């Protein structure tokens, strides 16, 4: 089963020092060695790079449909994500608990059609 781990925090993913980036490199190596890695990525800061788009199906058309702003108000934002292949939600939560991030990690199972 695939699980998406959304890392929420008060700062963007570009902050941090050498020790932080080394912790990420170590974690990434462990995920890959365990065969759980599917994909990962860090996101640009929401305040300066986010676009909210109201879709055509909801009755909006471009260019009025797009607005440059974060989806959620306030300082919390999704900083980064991991997509992992895990045997269970318990295994996914165990990986999420090891993520070297400050803040919270939302773990969601993907629905595969």
Phi and psi restraints in degrees (range 20) as a CNS / XPLOR table:
assign (resid 1 and name C) (resid 2 and name N)
       (resid 2 and name CA) (resid 2 and name C) 1.0 -101.7 20.0 2
assign (resid 2 and name N) (resid 2 and name CA)
       (resid 2 and name C) (resid 3 and name N) 1.0 138.0 20.0 2
assign (resid 2 and name C) (resid 3 and name N)
       (resid 3 and name CA) (resid 3 and name C) 1.0 -126.4 20.0 2
assign (resid 3 and name N) (resid 3 and name CA)
       (resid 3 and name C) (resid 4 and name N) 1.0 134.1 20.0 2
assign (resid 3 and name C) (resid 4 and name N)
       (resid 4 and name CA) (resid 4 and name C) 1.0 -98.6 20.0 2
assign (resid 4 and name N) (resid 4 and name CA)
       (resid 4 and name C) (resid 5 and name N) 1.0 128.8 20.0 2
assign (resid 4 and name C) (resid 5 and name N)
       (resid 5 and name CA) (resid 5 and name C) 1.0 -113.2 20.0 2
assign (resid 5 and name N) (resid 5 and name CA)
       (resid 5 and name C) (resid 6 and name N) 1.0 109.2 20.0 2
assign (resid 5 and name C) (resid 6 and name N)
       (resid 6 and name CA) (resid 6 and name C) 1.0 -97.2 20.0 2
assign (resid 6 and name N) (resid 6 and name CA)
       (resid 6 and name C) (resid 7 and name N) 1.0 121.5 20.0 2
assign (resid 6 and name C) (resid 7 and name N)
       (resid 7 and name CA) (resid 7 and name C) 1.0 -95.5 20.0 2
assign (resid 7 and name N) (resid 7 and name CA)
       (resid 7 and name C) (resid 8 and name N) 1.0 114.7 20.0 2
assign (resid 7 and name C) (resid 8 and name N)
       (resid 8 and name CA) (resid 8 and name C) 1.0 -101.3 20.0 2
assign (resid 8 and name N) (resid 8 and name CA)
       (resid 8 and name C) (resid 9 and name N) 1.0 142.2 20.0 2
assign (resid 8 and name C) (resid 9 and name N)
       (resid 9 and name CA) (resid 9 and name C) 1.0 -163.7 20.0 2
assign (resid 9 and name N) (resid 9 and name CA)
       (resid 9 and name C) (resid 10 and name N) 1.0 177.9 20.0 2
assign (resid 9 and name C) (resid 10 and name N)
       (resid 10 and name CA) (resid 10 and name C) 1.0 -88.2 20.0 2
assign (resid 10 and name N) (resid 10 and name CA)
       (resid 10 and name C) (resid 11 and name N) 1.0 -17.2 20.0 2
assign (resid 10 and name C) (resid 11 and name N)
       (resid 11 and name CA) (resid 11 and name C) 1.0 -120.3 20.0 2
assign (resid 11 and name N) (resid 11 and name CA)
       (resid 11 and name C) (resid 12 and name N) 1.0 166.9 20.0 2
assign (resid 11 and name C) (resid 12 and name N)
       (resid 12 and name CA) (resid 12 and name C) 1.0 -84.9 20.0 2
assign (resid 12 and name N) (resid 12 and name CA)
       (resid 12 and name C) (resid 13 and name N) 1.0 168.4 20.0 2
assign (resid 12 and name C) (resid 13 and name N)
       (resid 13 and name CA) (resid 13 and name C) 1.0 -74.8 20.0 2
assign (resid 13 and name N) (resid 13 and name CA)
       (resid 13 and name C) (resid 14 and name N) 1.0 -5.5 20.0 2
assign (resid 13 and name C) (resid 14 and name N)
       (resid 14 and name CA) (resid 14 and name C) 1.0 -87.8 20.0 2
assign (resid 14 and name N) (resid 14 and name CA)
       (resid 14 and name C) (resid 15 and name N) 1.0 -5.8 20.0 2
assign (resid 14 and name C) (resid 15 and name N)
       (resid 15 and name CA) (resid 15 and name C) 1.0 -85.5 20.0 2
assign (resid 15 and name N) (resid 15 and name CA)
       (resid 15 and name C) (resid 16 and name N) 1.0 160.7 20.0 2
assign (resid 15 and name C) (resid 16 and name N)
       (resid 16 and name CA) (resid 16 and name C) 1.0 125.0 20.0 2
assign (resid 16 and name N) (resid 16 and name CA)
       (resid 16 and name C) (resid 17 and name N) 1.0 158.1 20.0 2
assign (resid 16 and name C) (resid 17 and name N)
       (resid 17 and name CA) (resid 17 and name C) 1.0 -104.5 20.0 2
assign (resid 17 and name N) (resid 17 and name CA)
       (resid 17 and name C) (resid 18 and name N) 1.0 -171.5 20.0 2
assign (resid 17 and name C) (resid 18 and name N)
       (resid 18 and name CA) (resid 18 and name C) 1.0 -59.0 20.0 2
assign (resid 18 and name N) (resid 18 and name CA)
       (resid 18 and name C) (resid 19 and name N) 1.0 -39.4 20.0 2
assign (resid 18 and name C) (resid 19 and name N)
       (resid 19 and name CA) (resid 19 and name C) 1.0 -64.2 20.0 2
assign (resid 19 and name N) (resid 19 and name CA)
       (resid 19 and name C) (resid 20 and name N) 1.0 -38.1 20.0 2
assign (resid 19 and name C) (resid 20 and name N)
       (resid 20 and name CA) (resid 20 and name C) 1.0 -63.9 20.0 2
assign (resid 20 and name N) (resid 20 and name CA)
       (resid 20 and name C) (resid 21 and name N) 1.0 -45.6 20.0 2
assign (resid 20 and name C) (resid 21 and name N)
       (resid 21 and name CA) (resid 21 and name C) 1.0 -68.2 20.0 2
assign (resid 21 and name N) (resid 21 and name CA)
       (resid 21 and name C) (resid 22 and name N) 1.0 -32.2 20.0 2
assign (resid 21 and name C) (resid 22 and name N)
       (resid 22 and name CA) (resid 22 and name C) 1.0 -67.6 20.0 2
assign (resid 22 and name N) (resid 22 and name CA)
       (resid 22 and name C) (resid 23 and name N) 1.0 -38.9 20.0 2
assign (resid 22 and name C) (resid 23 and name N)
       (resid 23 and name CA) (resid 23 and name C) 1.0 -61.3 20.0 2
assign (resid 23 and name N) (resid 23 and name CA)
       (resid 23 and name C) (resid 24 and name N) 1.0 -39.9 20.0 2
assign (resid 23 and name C) (resid 24 and name N)
       (resid 24 and name CA) (resid 24 and name C) 1.0 -65.5 20.0 2
assign (resid 24 and name N) (resid 24 and name CA)
       (resid 24 and name C) (resid 25 and name N) 1.0 -42.1 20.0 2
assign (resid 24 and name C) (resid 25 and name N)
       (resid 25 and name CA) (resid 25 and name C) 1.0 -63.2 20.0 2
assign (resid 25 and name N) (resid 25 and name CA)
       (resid 25 and name C) (resid 26 and name N) 1.0 -40.8 20.0 2
assign (resid 25 and name C) (resid 26 and name N)
       (resid 26 and name CA) (resid 26 and name C) 1.0 -64.0 20.0 2
assign (resid 26 and name N) (resid 26 and name CA)
       (resid 26 and name C) (resid 27 and name N) 1.0 -46.6 20.0 2
assign (resid 26 and name C) (resid 27 and name N)
       (resid 27 and name CA) (resid 27 and name C) 1.0 -60.8 20.0 2
assign (resid 27 and name N) (resid 27 and name CA)
       (resid 27 and name C) (resid 28 and name N) 1.0 -45.5 20.0 2
assign (resid 27 and name C) (resid 28 and name N)
       (resid 28 and name CA) (resid 28 and name C) 1.0 -59.7 20.0 2
assign (resid 28 and name N) (resid 28 and name CA)
       (resid 28 and name C) (resid 29 and name N) 1.0 -41.0 20.0 2
assign (resid 28 and name C) (resid 29 and name N)
       (resid 29 and name CA) (resid 29 and name C) 1.0 -61.7 20.0 2
assign (resid 29 and name N) (resid 29 and name CA)
       (resid 29 and name C) (resid 30 and name N) 1.0 -40.0 20.0 2
assign (resid 29 and name C) (resid 30 and name N)
       (resid 30 and name CA) (resid 30 and name C) 1.0 -65.5 20.0 2
assign (resid 30 and name N) (resid 30 and name CA)
       (resid 30 and name C) (resid 31 and name N) 1.0 -42.8 20.0 2
assign (resid 30 and name C) (resid 31 and name N)
       (resid 31 and name CA) (resid 31 and name C) 1.0 -62.9 20.0 2
assign (resid 31 and name N) (resid 31 and name CA)
       (resid 31 and name C) (resid 32 and name N) 1.0 -44.5 20.0 2
assign (resid 31 and name C) (resid 32 and name N)
       (resid 32 and name CA) (resid 32 and name C) 1.0 -66.7 20.0 2
assign (resid 32 and name N) (resid 32 and name CA)
       (resid 32 and name C) (resid 33 and name N) 1.0 -42.5 20.0 2
assign (resid 32 and name C) (resid 33 and name N)
       (resid 33 and name CA) (resid 33 and name C) 1.0 -63.4 20.0 2
assign (resid 33 and name N) (resid 33 and name CA)
       (resid 33 and name C) (resid 34 and name N) 1.0 -31.8 20.0 2
assign (resid 33 and name C) (resid 34 and name N)
       (resid 34 and name CA) (resid 34 and name C) 1.0 -80.5 20.0 2
assign (resid 34 and name N) (resid 34 and name CA)
       (resid 34 and name C) (resid 35 and name N) 1.0 -8.2 20.0 2
assign (resid 34 and name C) (resid 35 and name N)
       (resid 35 and name CA) (resid 35 and name C) 1.0 77.8 20.0 2
assign (resid 35 and name N) (resid 35 and name CA)
       (resid 35 and name C) (resid 36 and name N) 1.0 15.8 20.0 2
assign (resid 35 and name C) (resid 36 and name N)
       (resid 36 and name CA) (resid 36 and name C) 1.0 -92.4 20.0 2
assign (resid 36 and name N) (resid 36 and name CA)
       (resid 36 and name C) (resid 37 and name N) 1.0 -13.2 20.0 2
assign (resid 36 and name C) (resid 37 and name N)
       (resid 37 and name CA) (resid 37 and name C) 1.0 -69.6 20.0 2
assign (resid 37 and name N) (resid 37 and name CA)
       (resid 37 and name C) (resid 38 and name N) 1.0 131.4 20.0 2
assign (resid 37 and name C) (resid 38 and name N)
       (resid 38 and name CA) (resid 38 and name C) 1.0 -119.0 20.0 2
assign (resid 38 and name N) (resid 38 and name CA)
       (resid 38 and name C) (resid 39 and name N) 1.0 -52.9 20.0 2
assign (resid 38 and name C) (resid 39 and name N)
       (resid 39 and name CA) (resid 39 and name C) 1.0 -163.9 20.0 2
assign (resid 39 and name N) (resid 39 and name CA)
       (resid 39 and name C) (resid 40 and name N) 1.0 160.9 20.0 2
assign (resid 39 and name C) (resid 40 and name N)
       (resid 40 and name CA) (resid 40 and name C) 1.0 -155.4 20.0 2
assign (resid 40 and name N) (resid 40 and name CA)
       (resid 40 and name C) (resid 41 and name N) 1.0 169.7 20.0 2
assign (resid 40 and name C) (resid 41 and name N)
       (resid 41 and name CA) (resid 41 and name C) 1.0 -179.3 20.0 2
assign (resid 41 and name N) (resid 41 and name CA)
       (resid 41 and name C) (resid 42 and name N) 1.0 158.0 20.0 2
assign (resid 41 and name C) (resid 42 and name N)
       (resid 42 and name CA) (resid 42 and name C) 1.0 -111.5 20.0 2
assign (resid 42 and name N) (resid 42 and name CA)
       (resid 42 and name C) (resid 43 and name N) 1.0 152.3 20.0 2
assign (resid 42 and name C) (resid 43 and name N)
       (resid 43 and name CA) (resid 43 and name C) 1.0 -109.4 20.0 2
assign (resid 43 and name N) (resid 43 and name CA)
       (resid 43 and name C) (resid 44 and name N) 1.0 145.5 20.0 2
assign (resid 43 and name C) (resid 44 and name N)
       (resid 44 and name CA) (resid 44 and name C) 1.0 -62.7 20.0 2
assign (resid 44 and name N) (resid 44 and name CA)
       (resid 44 and name C) (resid 45 and name N) 1.0 156.7 20.0 2
assign (resid 44 and name C) (resid 45 and name N)
       (resid 45 and name CA) (resid 45 and name C) 1.0 -57.0 20.0 2
assign (resid 45 and name N) (resid 45 and name CA)
       (resid 45 and name C) (resid 46 and name N) 1.0 134.9 20.0 2
assign (resid 45 and name C) (resid 46 and name N)
       (resid 46 and name CA) (resid 46 and name C) 1.0 -64.6 20.0 2
assign (resid 46 and name N) (resid 46 and name CA)
       (resid 46 and name C) (resid 47 and name N) 1.0 -37.1 20.0 2
assign (resid 46 and name C) (resid 47 and name N)
       (resid 47 and name CA) (resid 47 and name C) 1.0 -61.4 20.0 2
assign (resid 47 and name N) (resid 47 and name CA)
       (resid 47 and name C) (resid 48 and name N) 1.0 -31.8 20.0 2
assign (resid 47 and name C) (resid 48 and name N)
       (resid 48 and name CA) (resid 48 and name C) 1.0 -111.0 20.0 2
assign (resid 48 and name N) (resid 48 and name CA)
       (resid 48 and name C) (resid 49 and name N) 1.0 -10.6 20.0 2
assign (resid 48 and name C) (resid 49 and name N)
       (resid 49 and name CA) (resid 49 and name C) 1.0 -128.0 20.0 2
assign (resid 49 and name N) (resid 49 and name CA)
       (resid 49 and name C) (resid 50 and name N) 1.0 -2.6 20.0 2
assign (resid 49 and name C) (resid 50 and name N)
       (resid 50 and name CA) (resid 50 and name C) 1.0 -85.9 20.0 2
assign (resid 50 and name N) (resid 50 and name CA)
       (resid 50 and name C) (resid 51 and name N) 1.0 145.2 20.0 2
assign (resid 50 and name C) (resid 51 and name N)
       (resid 51 and name CA) (resid 51 and name C) 1.0 -127.8 20.0 2
assign (resid 51 and name N) (resid 51 and name CA)
       (resid 51 and name C) (resid 52 and name N) 1.0 128.8 20.0 2
assign (resid 51 and name C) (resid 52 and name N)
       (resid 52 and name CA) (resid 52 and name C) 1.0 -101.0 20.0 2
assign (resid 52 and name N) (resid 52 and name CA)
       (resid 52 and name C) (resid 53 and name N) 1.0 126.7 20.0 2
assign (resid 52 and name C) (resid 53 and name N)
       (resid 53 and name CA) (resid 53 and name C) 1.0 -119.3 20.0 2
assign (resid 53 and name N) (resid 53 and name CA)
       (resid 53 and name C) (resid 54 and name N) 1.0 123.7 20.0 2
assign (resid 53 and name C) (resid 54 and name N)
       (resid 54 and name CA) (resid 54 and name C) 1.0 -90.8 20.0 2
assign (resid 54 and name N) (resid 54 and name CA)
       (resid 54 and name C) (resid 55 and name N) 1.0 122.9 20.0 2
assign (resid 54 and name C) (resid 55 and name N)
       (resid 55 and name CA) (resid 55 and name C) 1.0 -76.9 20.0 2
assign (resid 55 and name N) (resid 55 and name CA)
       (resid 55 and name C) (resid 56 and name N) 1.0 162.8 20.0 2
assign (resid 55 and name C) (resid 56 and name N)
       (resid 56 and name CA) (resid 56 and name C) 1.0 -58.4 20.0 2
assign (resid 56 and name N) (resid 56 and name CA)
       (resid 56 and name C) (resid 57 and name N) 1.0 -37.7 20.0 2
assign (resid 56 and name C) (resid 57 and name N)
       (resid 57 and name CA) (resid 57 and name C) 1.0 -64.7 20.0 2
assign (resid 57 and name N) (resid 57 and name CA)
       (resid 57 and name C) (resid 58 and name N) 1.0 -23.5 20.0 2
assign (resid 57 and name C) (resid 58 and name N)
       (resid 58 and name CA) (resid 58 and name C) 1.0 -90.3 20.0 2
assign (resid 58 and name N) (resid 58 and name CA)
       (resid 58 and name C) (resid 59 and name N) 1.0 4.9 20.0 2
assign (resid 58 and name C) (resid 59 and name N)
       (resid 59 and name CA) (resid 59 and name C) 1.0 99.0 20.0 2
assign (resid 59 and name N) (resid 59 and name CA)
       (resid 59 and name C) (resid 60 and name N) 1.0 9.8 20.0 2
assign (resid 59 and name C) (resid 60 and name N)
       (resid 60 and name CA) (resid 60 and name C) 1.0 -106.8 20.0 2
assign (resid 60 and name N) (resid 60 and name CA)
       (resid 60 and name C) (resid 61 and name N) 1.0 150.2 20.0 2
assign (resid 60 and name C) (resid 61 and name N)
       (resid 61 and name CA) (resid 61 and name C) 1.0 -127.6 20.0 2
assign (resid 61 and name N) (resid 61 and name CA)
       (resid 61 and name C) (resid 62 and name N) 1.0 152.8 20.0 2
assign (resid 61 and name C) (resid 62 and name N)
       (resid 62 and name CA) (resid 62 and name C) 1.0 -67.0 20.0 2
assign (resid 62 and name N) (resid 62 and name CA)
       (resid 62 and name C) (resid 63 and name N) 1.0 148.1 20.0 2
assign (resid 62 and name C) (resid 63 and name N)
       (resid 63 and name CA) (resid 63 and name C) 1.0 -88.4 20.0 2
assign (resid 63 and name N) (resid 63 and name CA)
       (resid 63 and name C) (resid 64 and name N) 1.0 -2.7 20.0 2
assign (resid 63 and name C) (resid 64 and name N)
       (resid 64 and name CA) (resid 64 and name C) 1.0 -68.8 20.0 2
assign (resid 64 and name N) (resid 64 and name CA)
       (resid 64 and name C) (resid 65 and name N) 1.0 -14.8 20.0 2
assign (resid 64 and name C) (resid 65 and name N)
       (resid 65 and name CA) (resid 65 and name C) 1.0 -77.4 20.0 2
assign (resid 65 and name N) (resid 65 and name CA)
       (resid 65 and name C) (resid 66 and name N) 1.0 -24.6 20.0 2
assign (resid 65 and name C) (resid 66 and name N)
       (resid 66 and name CA) (resid 66 and name C) 1.0 -102.6 20.0 2
assign (resid 66 and name N) (resid 66 and name CA)
       (resid 66 and name C) (resid 67 and name N) 1.0 136.9 20.0 2
assign (resid 66 and name C) (resid 67 and name N)
       (resid 67 and name CA) (resid 67 and name C) 1.0 -137.0 20.0 2
assign (resid 67 and name N) (resid 67 and name CA)
       (resid 67 and name C) (resid 68 and name N) 1.0 130.1 20.0 2
assign (resid 67 and name C) (resid 68 and name N)
       (resid 68 and name CA) (resid 68 and name C) 1.0 -83.2 20.0 2
assign (resid 68 and name N) (resid 68 and name CA)
       (resid 68 and name C) (resid 69 and name N) 1.0 103.9 20.0 2
assign (resid 68 and name C) (resid 69 and name N)
       (resid 69 and name CA) (resid 69 and name C) 1.0 -170.7 20.0 2
assign (resid 69 and name N) (resid 69 and name CA)
       (resid 69 and name C) (resid 70 and name N) 1.0 158.6 20.0 2
assign (resid 69 and name C) (resid 70 and name N)
       (resid 70 and name CA) (resid 70 and name C) 1.0 -67.1 20.0 2
assign (resid 70 and name N) (resid 70 and name CA)
       (resid 70 and name C) (resid 71 and name N) 1.0 153.9 20.0 2
assign (resid 70 and name C) (resid 71 and name N)
       (resid 71 and name CA) (resid 71 and name C) 1.0 -66.5 20.0 2
assign (resid 71 and name N) (resid 71 and name CA)
       (resid 71 and name C) (resid 72 and name N) 1.0 -42.5 20.0 2
assign (resid 71 and name C) (resid 72 and name N)
       (resid 72 and name CA) (resid 72 and name C) 1.0 -104.5 20.0 2
assign (resid 72 and name N) (resid 72 and name CA)
       (resid 72 and name C) (resid 73 and name N) 1.0 140.6 20.0 2
assign (resid 72 and name C) (resid 73 and name N)
       (resid 73 and name CA) (resid 73 and name C) 1.0 -74.9 20.0 2
assign (resid 73 and name N) (resid 73 and name CA)
       (resid 73 and name C) (resid 74 and name N) 1.0 160.3 20.0 2
assign (resid 73 and name C) (resid 74 and name N)
       (resid 74 and name CA) (resid 74 and name C) 1.0 91.6 20.0 2
assign (resid 74 and name N) (resid 74 and name CA)
       (resid 74 and name C) (resid 75 and name N) 1.0 -172.9 20.0 2
assign (resid 74 and name C) (resid 75 and name N)
       (resid 75 and name CA) (resid 75 and name C) 1.0 -84.9 20.0 2
assign (resid 75 and name N) (resid 75 and name CA)
       (resid 75 and name C) (resid 76 and name N) 1.0 -19.3 20.0 2
assign (resid 75 and name C) (resid 76 and name N)
       (resid 76 and name CA) (resid 76 and name C) 1.0 -72.7 20.0 2
assign (resid 76 and name N) (resid 76 and name CA)
       (resid 76 and name C) (resid 77 and name N) 1.0 139.1 20.0 2
assign (resid 76 and name C) (resid 77 and name N)
       (resid 77 and name CA) (resid 77 and name C) 1.0 -151.6 20.0 2
assign (resid 77 and name N) (resid 77 and name CA)
       (resid 77 and name C) (resid 78 and name N) 1.0 160.0 20.0 2
assign (resid 77 and name C) (resid 78 and name N)
       (resid 78 and name CA) (resid 78 and name C) 1.0 -76.2 20.0 2
assign (resid 78 and name N) (resid 78 and name CA)
       (resid 78 and name C) (resid 79 and name N) 1.0 123.7 20.0 2
assign (resid 78 and name C) (resid 79 and name N)
       (resid 79 and name CA) (resid 79 and name C) 1.0 -91.7 20.0 2
assign (resid 79 and name N) (resid 79 and name CA)
       (resid 79 and name C) (resid 80 and name N) 1.0 -40.4 20.0 2
assign (resid 79 and name C) (resid 80 and name N)
       (resid 80 and name CA) (resid 80 and name C) 1.0 -163.2 20.0 2
assign (resid 80 and name N) (resid 80 and name CA)
       (resid 80 and name C) (resid 81 and name N) 1.0 175.6 20.0 2
assign (resid 80 and name C) (resid 81 and name N)
       (resid 81 and name CA) (resid 81 and name C) 1.0 -148.3 20.0 2
assign (resid 81 and name N) (resid 81 and name CA)
       (resid 81 and name C) (resid 82 and name N) 1.0 156.7 20.0 2
assign (resid 81 and name C) (resid 82 and name N)
       (resid 82 and name CA) (resid 82 and name C) 1.0 -128.1 20.0 2
assign (resid 82 and name N) (resid 82 and name CA)
       (resid 82 and name C) (resid 83 and name N) 1.0 139.5 20.0 2
assign (resid 82 and name C) (resid 83 and name N)
       (resid 83 and name CA) (resid 83 and name C) 1.0 -113.9 20.0 2
assign (resid 83 and name N) (resid 83 and name CA)
       (resid 83 and name C) (resid 84 and name N) 1.0 120.6 20.0 2
assign (resid 83 and name C) (resid 84 and name N)
       (resid 84 and name CA) (resid 84 and name C) 1.0 -128.1 20.0 2
assign (resid 84 and name N) (resid 84 and name CA)
       (resid 84 and name C) (resid 85 and name N) 1.0 152.4 20.0 2
assign (resid 84 and name C) (resid 85 and name N)
       (resid 85 and name CA) (resid 85 and name C) 1.0 -97.9 20.0 2
assign (resid 85 and name N) (resid 85 and name CA)
       (resid 85 and name C) (resid 86 and name N) 1.0 116.6 20.0 2
assign (resid 85 and name C) (resid 86 and name N)
       (resid 86 and name CA) (resid 86 and name C) 1.0 -133.6 20.0 2
assign (resid 86 and name N) (resid 86 and name CA)
       (resid 86 and name C) (resid 87 and name N) 1.0 153.7 20.0 2
assign (resid 86 and name C) (resid 87 and name N)
       (resid 87 and name CA) (resid 87 and name C) 1.0 -73.7 20.0 2
assign (resid 87 and name N) (resid 87 and name CA)
       (resid 87 and name C) (resid 88 and name N) 1.0 -24.4 20.0 2
assign (resid 87 and name C) (resid 88 and name N)
       (resid 88 and name CA) (resid 88 and name C) 1.0 -158.9 20.0 2
assign (resid 88 and name N) (resid 88 and name CA)
       (resid 88 and name C) (resid 89 and name N) 1.0 167.5 20.0 2
assign (resid 88 and name C) (resid 89 and name N)
       (resid 89 and name CA) (resid 89 and name C) 1.0 -62.9 20.0 2
assign (resid 89 and name N) (resid 89 and name CA)
       (resid 89 and name C) (resid 90 and name N) 1.0 -34.5 20.0 2
assign (resid 89 and name C) (resid 90 and name N)
       (resid 90 and name CA) (resid 90 and name C) 1.0 -62.2 20.0 2
assign (resid 90 and name N) (resid 90 and name CA)
       (resid 90 and name C) (resid 91 and name N) 1.0 -41.5 20.0 2
assign (resid 90 and name C) (resid 91 and name N)
       (resid 91 and name CA) (resid 91 and name C) 1.0 -66.4 20.0 2
assign (resid 91 and name N) (resid 91 and name CA)
       (resid 91 and name C) (resid 92 and name N) 1.0 -39.6 20.0 2
assign (resid 91 and name C) (resid 92 and name N)
       (resid 92 and name CA) (resid 92 and name C) 1.0 -64.1 20.0 2
assign (resid 92 and name N) (resid 92 and name CA)
       (resid 92 and name C) (resid 93 and name N) 1.0 -42.5 20.0 2
assign (resid 92 and name C) (resid 93 and name N)
       (resid 93 and name CA) (resid 93 and name C) 1.0 -64.3 20.0 2
assign (resid 93 and name N) (resid 93 and name CA)
       (resid 93 and name C) (resid 94 and name N) 1.0 -37.2 20.0 2
assign (resid 93 and name C) (resid 94 and name N)
       (resid 94 and name CA) (resid 94 and name C) 1.0 -62.1 20.0 2
assign (resid 94 and name N) (resid 94 and name CA)
       (resid 94 and name C) (resid 95 and name N) 1.0 -44.3 20.0 2
assign (resid 94 and name C) (resid 95 and name N)
       (resid 95 and name CA) (resid 95 and name C) 1.0 -63.0 20.0 2
assign (resid 95 and name N) (resid 95 and name CA)
       (resid 95 and name C) (resid 96 and name N) 1.0 -44.4 20.0 2
assign (resid 95 and name C) (resid 96 and name N)
       (resid 96 and name CA) (resid 96 and name C) 1.0 -59.9 20.0 2
assign (resid 96 and name N) (resid 96 and name CA)
       (resid 96 and name C) (resid 97 and name N) 1.0 -37.3 20.0 2
assign (resid 96 and name C) (resid 97 and name N)
       (resid 97 and name CA) (resid 97 and name C) 1.0 -66.7 20.0 2
assign (resid 97 and name N) (resid 97 and name CA)
       (resid 97 and name C) (resid 98 and name N) 1.0 -21.9 20.0 2
assign (resid 97 and name C) (resid 98 and name N)
       (resid 98 and name CA) (resid 98 and name C) 1.0 -91.7 20.0 2
assign (resid 98 and name N) (resid 98 and name CA)
       (resid 98 and name C) (resid 99 and name N) 1.0 -7.5 20.0 2
assign (resid 98 and name C) (resid 99 and name N)
       (resid 99 and name CA) (resid 99 and name C) 1.0 -59.4 20.0 2
assign (resid 99 and name N) (resid 99 and name CA)
       (resid 99 and name C) (resid 100 and name N) 1.0 131.4 20.0 2
assign (resid 99 and name C) (resid 100 and name N)
       (resid 100 and name CA) (resid 100 and name C) 1.0 -82.7 20.0 2
assign (resid 100 and name N) (resid 100 and name CA)
       (resid 100 and name C) (resid 101 and name N) 1.0 64.0 20.0 2
assign (resid 100 and name C) (resid 101 and name N)
       (resid 101 and name CA) (resid 101 and name C) 1.0 -130.3 20.0 2
assign (resid 101 and name N) (resid 101 and name CA)
       (resid 101 and name C) (resid 102 and name N) 1.0 151.3 20.0 2
assign (resid 101 and name C) (resid 102 and name N)
       (resid 102 and name CA) (resid 102 and name C) 1.0 -94.6 20.0 2
assign (resid 102 and name N) (resid 102 and name CA)
       (resid 102 and name C) (resid 103 and name N) 1.0 137.9 20.0 2
assign (resid 102 and name C) (resid 103 and name N)
       (resid 103 and name CA) (resid 103 and name C) 1.0 116.0 20.0 2
assign (resid 103 and name N) (resid 103 and name CA)
       (resid 103 and name C) (resid 104 and name N) 1.0 -143.2 20.0 2
assign (resid 103 and name C) (resid 104 and name N)
       (resid 104 and name CA) (resid 104 and name C) 1.0 -125.3 20.0 2
assign (resid 104 and name N) (resid 104 and name CA)
       (resid 104 and name C) (resid 105 and name N) 1.0 154.7 20.0 2
assign (resid 104 and name C) (resid 105 and name N)
       (resid 105 and name CA) (resid 105 and name C) 1.0 -122.6 20.0 2
assign (resid 105 and name N) (resid 105 and name CA)
       (resid 105 and name C) (resid 106 and name N) 1.0 122.0 20.0 2
assign (resid 105 and name C) (resid 106 and name N)
       (resid 106 and name CA) (resid 106 and name C) 1.0 -93.8 20.0 2
assign (resid 106 and name N) (resid 106 and name CA)
       (resid 106 and name C) (resid 107 and name N) 1.0 123.8 20.0 2
assign (resid 106 and name C) (resid 107 and name N)
       (resid 107 and name CA) (resid 107 and name C) 1.0 -108.5 20.0 2
assign (resid 107 and name N) (resid 107 and name CA)
       (resid 107 and name C) (resid 108 and name N) 1.0 122.9 20.0 2
assign (resid 107 and name C) (resid 108 and name N)
       (resid 108 and name CA) (resid 108 and name C) 1.0 -133.2 20.0 2
assign (resid 108 and name N) (resid 108 and name CA)
       (resid 108 and name C) (resid 109 and name N) 1.0 133.0 20.0 2
assign (resid 108 and name C) (resid 109 and name N)
       (resid 109 and name CA) (resid 109 and name C) 1.0 -77.7 20.0 2
assign (resid 109 and name N) (resid 109 and name CA)
       (resid 109 and name C) (resid 110 and name N) 1.0 136.8 20.0 2
assign (resid 109 and name C) (resid 110 and name N)
       (resid 110 and name CA) (resid 110 and name C) 1.0 -80.4 20.0 2
assign (resid 110 and name N) (resid 110 and name CA)
       (resid 110 and name C) (resid 111 and name N) 1.0 141.6 20.0 2
assign (resid 110 and name C) (resid 111 and name N)
       (resid 111 and name CA) (resid 111 and name C) 1.0 -88.6 20.0 2
assign (resid 111 and name N) (resid 111 and name CA)
       (resid 111 and name C) (resid 112 and name N) 1.0 122.4 20.0 2
assign (resid 111 and name C) (resid 112 and name N)
       (resid 112 and name CA) (resid 112 and name C) 1.0 -104.4 20.0 2
assign (resid 112 and name N) (resid 112 and name CA)
       (resid 112 and name C) (resid 113 and name N) 1.0 118.3 20.0 2
